[in-house]
Amino acid sequence: MERAREENRESRWLFTAAVSTTRLNAIAFNRTHVSDNELGYLSEAVRGGATCGDGPFTRRVTALLTELTGTGRALLTTSCTHALEMSALLLDLRPGDEVIMPSFTFMSTANAYALRGAVPVFVDCRPDTLNLDERLVEAAITDRTRAVVVVHYAGVACEMTAIGDLCDRRGLALVEDNAHGLGGSYRGRPLGSFGRMAAQSFHSTKNVQCGEGGALLLNDAELAGRAEVVREKGTDRSRFFRGQVDKYRWIDIGSSYLPSDILAAQLTAQLESFDRIQFLRHSVWRSYHEELAGWAAGNGVSQPVVPDGCAHPAHLYYLLLPDLDNRQAFIAHLADRGVQAAFHYQPLHSAPAGRRYGRPAPGGCPVTEEIADRLVRLPVYPDLEEADVARVIDAVRAYRVRPRSAGT
Ligand SMILES: *Cc1c(COP(=O)(O)O)cnc(C)c1O
């Protein structure tokens, strides 16, 4: 019985793959945007010959990034996953140390710390913003807790005043997994500037992308020197290139976390087009939000909640259907009308590795379990044309929520 239920729970994560056939005229869930200078910069980087890390485009894009996020220092990395791994190294986490984080996030948030032998402690999310519930964090703290990692889901800020104060009071490091939040802010302050460190993603599914890429933002000057070393195979090569030492040596543990300057070239063009990308994404997001409001209210469907003081970067648009059966039927309904939609995170506390390497905080994660079953994301990207946005809206509005079957 328990096993059958378990298999049923697992099979729901396969459902989208089965229905999202590539058909003519289908509206893809995501498509990458090519910025004006992108191909020109790429060819400049390749022809220039200096294609290893920390070249001229890396310097350009790093300057754009620190300006946009209001951070003291940024280091380009090969992914957000690697930026998070760097944060675990820089915090000197030891086996048995605990790191508090949401269960409703991408596995990289937890993996980075589990790799150091630390224990992810999964806290439930708020039912409105789907962010780490700040009211539940204190009860999850033990004498092994070292850090709190927040994820600004959909780029809508967590309650950073409450979480920041708690971390200060309890002497815990605050890290932001800001993969969704580039360009977002909380009470006027950019996301990515709150934590001792913040990790950005430039994966092809993110607002600004270079295929695979990321950055570690450093808001604590004390960490900057060591961060350079950790990123360059545990050597002082960065200081050597600046002429500050006459040879470089192996001085710490580290790895190779710096991307090629070719990727930095692509990213430079993307970040230079940031305002245009954001304008286009916001117009899609707003159309969904305004034009689906009546349908949502009439069908018991929830739209995203953006609290006062939060400016979000239109990273994704989601709807919460009343239950799992409706969510699955809704995805199939959209697929029949040529619209690819997608669910999102499988809760980490109940994932196989989440159970092995982490544990839920006292009280478990009931909200996470529920919303993970109900959530569906609609296509949002700069090149989604107005006519296609209208087609998505029509397809959504044609769905009628089914009453729950008796006994569920
Ligand atoms: C995309 C994403 C990551 C991983 O980013 P990569 O650059 O692919 O490593 C981590 N955390 C969150 C919340 C993400 O959305």
PDBQT file of the ligand as one rigid body, heavy atoms in Angstrom, charges set to zero:
ROOT
HETATM    1  C1  LIG A 501      18.821  27.179 -11.853  1.00  0.00    +0.000 C 
HETATM    2  C2  LIG A 501      18.986  27.096 -10.383  1.00  0.00    +0.000 A 
HETATM    3  C3  LIG A 501      20.177  26.634  -9.795  1.00  0.00    +0.000 A 
HETATM    4  C4  LIG A 501      21.282  26.004 -10.574  1.00  0.00    +0.000 C 
HETATM    5  O1  LIG A 501      21.844  26.835 -11.508  1.00  0.00    +0.000 OA
HETATM    6  P1  LIG A 501      23.012  26.276 -12.452  1.00  0.00    +0.000 P 
HETATM    7  O2  LIG A 501      23.608  27.539 -12.978  1.00  0.00    +0.000 OA
HETATM    8  O3  LIG A 501      22.341  25.449 -13.496  1.00  0.00    +0.000 OA
HETATM    9  O4  LIG A 501      23.948  25.504 -11.621  1.00  0.00    +0.000 OA
HETATM   10  C5  LIG A 501      20.287  26.671  -8.423  1.00  0.00    +0.000 A 
HETATM   11  N1  LIG A 501      19.295  27.131  -7.649  1.00  0.00    +0.000 NA
HETATM   12  C6  LIG A 501      18.127  27.565  -8.174  1.00  0.00    +0.000 A 
HETATM   13  C7  LIG A 501      17.062  28.078  -7.265  1.00  0.00    +0.000 C 
HETATM   14  C8  LIG A 501      17.936  27.542  -9.557  1.00  0.00    +0.000 A 
HETATM   15  O5  LIG A 501      16.766  27.942 -10.068  1.00  0.00    +0.000 OA
ENDROOT
TORSDOF 0
